[in-house]
Amino acid sequence: MLDLKVRRGAVALAMVLITAGARGLPDQYPPTLLTSQETQSSLVARIQVSTSPPQPIYAALAVHDQNGTGRFYLGREIAQVMGPGGIAWLERPEREDEERPAAVIDALGLRGGEVVADLGAGSGYFTFRIAPKVGKTGKVLAVDLQDEMLEAIHRRATALKVTNVEAVKGSETDPKLPVNGIDLALMVDAYHELAYPYEVMTKVRKALKPGGRVVFVEYRKEDPRVPIKEVHKMSVEQLEKEMRVVGLARLRTVETLPSQHIVIFEKRE
């Protein structure tokens, strides 16, 4: 009789532990009991489904921030894009003190020979700071949608006689990167403006080599003192949510800049 009670207690404890494990699954799955027939592969399949984007992926709302597009992705309003008139702002001298680009470059951990995609490269502010770091055996793919920005990069590369920078015209849904062809993708104050973030980041993940990284530099939404329009800020939590659905895992966050995070994600198989 005592032995039976012990067995019942062990079964009850096992059921509690299994239920707790089920509760650790993403919120859209209610707690369930995993039976002995439920294999590891089926559990993995359930977790993979949980990382799929919502359907529909984007929502349009009539009431929205005046600086936003009215389109929402995973609860975040997509911001309006800065036009070519913003080149002067991108190249402003005080940006050195405000954003500390040298600290951003150091956080990339470049050793030379890498292929780096500068997504939303603009006038090439970071592109031409990265170029000497990757050296002659490396390359920087400066990706932008706007012809004016790409022309500015061409002019600058010619003037500086830089040969390891390639301007790439992407589209709203495709950055036009080679599959398994890049070591690192950098987005500085650009991700929050992507009209189709899910599609772009899916392409970026495919472009990354195994163990490749994506680095975001975004103004801290967590800090109300940062004097930037709200739709032009990103929280680490929101970035994690959006990268999770495309299969990127946060590696670390660097908080050494005055107003921005450097959030680094990694491609994991």
C-alpha positions in Angstrom: 0.0 0.0 0.0 2.8 2.3 0.9 4.6 1.5 -2.3 1.4 2.3 -4.3 1.2 5.7 -2.6 4.9 6.4 -3.4 4.3 5.6 -7.0 1.2 7.8 -7.2 3.2 10.6 -5.6 5.9 10.2 -8.2 3.4 10.2 -11.1 1.8 13.4 -9.6 5.1 15.1 -9.3 6.0 14.2 -12.9 2.7 15.6 -14.1 3.4 18.9 -12.3 6.9 19.1 -13.9 5.5 18.4 -17.4 2.8 20.9 -17.0 5.3 23.5 -15.8 7.4 22.8 -18.9 4.4 23.2 -21.1 3.7 26.6 -19.5 7.2 27.6 -20.6 6.0 27.4 -24.2 4.9 30.7 -25.9 1.7 32.3 -24.8 -0.4 31.3 -27.8 -0.2 27.7 -26.6 -2.3 26.8 -23.5 -0.6 24.6 -20.9 -1.0 21.0 -22.0 0.3 17.7 -20.8 2.9 15.9 -22.9 2.1 12.2 -23.2 4.7 9.5 -23.7 3.8 9.4 -27.4 4.7 13.1 -27.9 8.2 12.9 -29.2 11.0 15.5 -29.1 10.6 16.3 -32.7 6.9 17.1 -32.3 7.8 19.4 -29.4 10.4 21.2 -31.5 7.8 21.5 -34.3 5.4 23.2 -31.9 8.1 25.7 -30.8 9.0 26.4 -34.4 5.3 27.2 -35.2 5.3 29.6 -32.2 8.0 31.7 -33.9 5.9 32.2 -37.1 4.7 35.8 -37.7 1.1 36.7 -37.0 -1.4 36.5 -39.8 -2.0 38.9 -41.3 1.6 40.1 -40.7 0.8 43.8 -40.7 -2.2 45.8 -39.4 -3.3 49.2 -40.6 -4.9 51.6 -38.1 -6.6 54.9 -38.8 -5.5 56.4 -35.5 -1.7 56.5 -35.2 1.3 58.6 -34.5 1.7 61.5 -36.9 5.3 60.5 -37.5 4.4 56.9 -38.3 2.9 55.2 -41.3 -0.2 53.8 -39.7 1.1 50.2 -40.3 1.8 48.0 -37.3 4.0 45.0 -36.9 3.9 42.9 -33.8 2.4 45.8 -31.9 4.9 48.4 -33.2 4.1 51.3 -35.6 6.5 51.5 -38.5 8.1 54.9 -38.8 8.2 57.2 -41.8 11.4 57.0 -43.8 14.0 59.9 -43.9 14.4 61.1 -47.4 17.6 62.2 -49.2 17.1 65.7 -47.7 18.4 64.1 -44.5 22.0 63.7 -45.8 23.1 66.9 -44.1 21.6 65.6 -40.8 23.3 62.2 -41.2 26.7 63.9 -41.8 26.4 66.5 -39.0 29.6 67.1 -37.1 28.0 66.7 -33.7 27.1 63.1 -34.6 30.5 62.1 -33.4 29.7 63.1 -29.9 26.0 62.2 -29.9 26.3 58.7 -31.4 30.0 57.8 -30.9 30.5 55.9 -34.2 33.9 54.6 -33.2 32.3 52.8 -30.2 29.8 51.2 -32.6 32.5 50.0 -34.9 34.5 48.6 -31.9 31.3 46.7 -30.8 31.2 44.9 -34.2 34.4 43.0 -33.4 35.7 43.1 -36.9 39.1 41.4 -37.5 39.5 41.9 -41.2 38.3 40.0 -44.3 34.6 40.1 -43.4 31.7 40.9 -45.7 29.5 43.4 -43.9 26.2 44.7 -45.1 25.4 48.2 -44.1 21.6 48.2 -44.4 20.0 51.6 -44.8 23.5 52.9 -45.5 22.3 56.4 -46.3 25.2 58.6 -47.4 27.7 56.0 -46.2 28.4 57.5 -42.7 29.2 54.0 -41.3 30.1 52.3 -44.6 33.3 54.3 -45.0 34.2 53.8 -41.3 33.8 50.0 -41.7 35.7 49.7 -45.0 39.2 50.1 -43.5 38.3 47.7 -40.7 37.5 44.8 -43.1 40.5 45.6 -45.3 41.3 44.7 -48.9 40.2 41.1 -48.4 36.8 42.2 -47.0 33.9 44.1 -48.5 31.1 46.5 -47.4 27.8 46.2 -49.2 26.1 49.6 -48.8 22.4 48.9 -49.2 19.8 51.6 -49.7 16.5 52.1 -51.5 17.1 55.6 -52.6 19.1 56.5 -55.7 20.2 59.8 -54.2 21.9 58.0 -51.3 23.5 55.4 -53.6 24.9 58.1 -55.8 26.3 59.9 -52.8 28.1 56.6 -51.8 29.4 56.2 -55.4 30.8 59.8 -55.4 32.4 59.3 -52.0 34.0 56.0 -52.9 35.5 57.5 -56.0 36.7 60.6 -54.2 38.4 58.5 -51.5 39.6 55.8 -53.9 37.9 53.1 -51.8 37.7 49.9 -53.7 36.0 47.5 -51.1 32.6 49.3 -51.0 29.8 48.2 -53.2 26.6 50.1 -53.5 23.5 47.9 -53.6 20.0 49.0 -54.4 17.6 47.0 -52.4 13.8 46.9 -52.4 11.3 47.4 -49.7 11.1 43.6 -49.2 14.6 42.4 -50.3 18.0 43.9 -49.5 19.5 41.9 -52.5 22.2 40.2 -50.5 23.9 37.0 -51.5 22.7 33.8 -49.8 25.2 32.7 -47.1 27.4 35.6 -48.3 27.7 38.0 -45.3 29.3 37.8 -41.9 27.5 40.7 -40.4 24.6 43.0 -41.1 24.5 46.5 -39.5 21.5 48.7 -39.2 21.9 52.1 -37.6 18.7 53.9 -36.9 17.2 52.2 -39.8 15.3 49.0 -38.8 12.3 50.9 -37.3 11.7 52.5 -40.7 11.5 49.2 -42.7 8.2 49.0 -44.5 8.4 45.2 -44.5 10.5 44.1 -41.6 9.5 40.5 -41.6 10.4 40.0 -45.3 13.6 42.0 -45.1 14.9 40.2 -42.0 14.0 36.8 -43.5 16.2 37.7 -46.4 19.0 38.9 -44.1 18.9 35.7 -42.1 19.3 33.7 -45.4 22.3 36.0 -46.3 24.1 35.4 -43.1 26.8 32.7 -42.9 26.5 30.2 -40.1 27.1 32.1 -36.9 26.6 35.4 -38.7 25.4 38.4 -36.7 23.0 41.3 -37.1 23.7 44.5 -35.2 21.0 47.1 -34.5 21.8 50.6 -33.2 18.5 52.1 -32.1 17.4 54.9 -29.8 16.3 53.6 -26.4 12.5 53.5 -26.2 12.9 52.5 -22.5 14.3 56.0 -21.7 11.7 58.8 -22.0 14.5 61.3 -21.6 15.9 60.4 -25.1 14.7 63.4 -27.2 13.7 61.4 -30.3 10.2 60.9 -31.7 8.6 57.8 -30.2 8.2 55.9 -33.4 11.9 56.3 -34.1 12.9 54.4 -30.9 13.1 50.7 -30.3 13.2 48.7 -27.1 15.4 45.7 -26.6 12.2 43.7 -25.8 10.5 44.6 -29.0 13.7 43.8 -31.0 13.8 40.4 -29.4 10.2 39.8 -30.2 10.7 40.7 -33.9 13.9 38.8 -34.4 12.5 35.7 -32.7 10.0 35.2 -35.6 12.8 35.2 -38.2 15.1 32.8 -36.2 17.6 35.2 -34.7 18.7 35.0 -31.1 20.0 37.9 -29.0 23.7 37.5 -28.2 24.3 40.6 -26.1 23.3 44.3 -25.7 25.9 47.0 -25.4 24.8 50.1 -23.5 27.8 52.4 -23.8 26.3 55.0 -26.1 24.6 58.2 -24.7 21.1 57.5 -26.2 21.2 54.3 -28.2 21.5 50.6 -27.6 23.8 48.3 -29.6 21.8 45.1 -29.8 23.6 42.1 -31.3 21.7 39.0 -32.7 23.1 35.8 -34.0 22.0 33.3 -36.6 21.7 29.9 -35.0 20.9 26.7 -36.8 
